[in-house]
Amino acid sequence: MEDLWIKFGQTVISGLLLGGMYSLIAMGMTLIMGVMKIINLAHGALVMVGMYVTYVCSKNFGIDPYIGMFIAMPVLFLLGCLIQKYMINRLVEQDSILPENQVLLTVGIMLVLTEGIRLFFKSDYRSVATSYSSDTVFLGAMSISVPLVIGFIITIIFTLLLHLFLTKTDLGMSIRATAQDRDAAVYMGINASKITMITFGLGAALAAAGGSLLLPLFYLFPDIGHLFTAKSFIITILGGLGSVWGAAIGGLILGLSESLGATYISMGYKDVVGLVIFLLVLLFLPGGLRSLVKR
Amino acid sequence: MLKVTDIDVSYKDVQVLWDISFEVKQGEFVAILGANGAGKTTTLNAISGMLNIKKGKIEFLGKDITQIPGYKIAELGIIHVPEGRRLFPEMTVRENLEVGSLFPEAKSKRKETIKKIFEQFPILEEKQNKEAGTLSGGQQQMLALGRGLMALPKLLIMDEPSLGLAPVLCKQIFDNIKEINKDGVTVLQVEQNVVQTLQMCDRAYVLENGRVSLHGTGEELLNDEHIKEAYLGI
């Protein structure tokens, strides 16, 4: 009987910890969604590129993934800004191109990033070995993986920083203002295209952060991006489009249900759990968790 | 202060403004009147740099601003309070006001300006931590006006401030605008509420089908036969 409880507790805790890192990636997607009004289907590919940057830092230069993360983030910030400025914005400026086609453009960007990485790194499965990759800490009788705990703590710090940035700084408020009413933001003197560019960069940097934190836990290969696009898409819908806190909580829920699914149904079916939740949310709570908070 | 000379504006292939010219002098209260679709809002958006102007010239304080992009117009001192208020609905009242003051000068006086606005609109102080989307229509218009004032404008552009407001609130907002004008802010206002606007403005221009058809002082236009017939139903 006690064994069952330990198994359950361990499942719940690892699920929540893993979900925290999913949240980070999904927050990036939801930020971009808020300002651009489109789903960025290249988001998982940005996560994947971020992971490769951290991987190269670790493999070729011996930089610990948790430090390499702070290299991957600015690199991806820059990549995100460039994608927005020179690709997506060019479509936005054309009235005759529908927003749906911007989504198609992000699919194209995803393909280019994925195949570009494949060109350099092949399709091989890779992983970084750190001294603590397989370490565990014990909480009572439950053993929890160390990379999960570190990743979760960093996620909480980033989430709080992001919250402070969005509510307390002028740049953060300009991002929220642009997301809520782009024209009104321009009337207030906000350079909306610059804000959009910074937001895309920020979203990409968060994707890189999440990816780097997951690097010690996942095998890395060019197509892993699709997995993260799907996960962040589910979380974004679950949390309510454009809501940062919704994404944070949605990520925890997805991590938790995947973990429960893997333990109690079957390891092979853990991704199905997420997709079932996705369907149920679309059917019964189309506004996501955020619509529960709203009047 | 603001001088618009012969501007033409088109949306794609459809031309909506023809040879619009008018002028607003320092400290004046000027109104633009007209029916739905006459081109009033388009004229304001042209000034705010939101549209491509094919022909003509807009000058502000002696500077040519015809091709200046929208986000730079506000910093010059032209603040546009748009039709339908366009608040940031999920930001609090205070945050909305703060977003109104992003430029260095306005930002350095942010606290004082907020205090002044709260004195003028005590209800905004009471609701400062509520989301803007939860306010009533009248309160939202006060907030939109307050947000505009946060930038310390030289020229305040009001697009249909009475839209959707009960007559009593409408009068109150008009009184507020008049007060702001007396404090030295030049006002350019678009309205469909013809009588009240003509009574309070210094001068007015009437737009019909994208052209300026009449202009004069408020009093002159109130007594104009054409205005009486077309807009006042007398």
Interface residues (C-beta under 8 A of the other chain):
Chain A: D95 T167 D170 M173 S174 R176 A177 Q180 D181 D183 A184 A185 V186 Y187 M188 G189 I190 N191 A192
Chain B: K12 S48 M50 P69 G70 Y71 K72 I73 A74 E75 I79 H80 V81 P82 R86 L87 F88 P89 E90 M91 E95 E98 V99 G100 L102 F103 K107 R147 A151
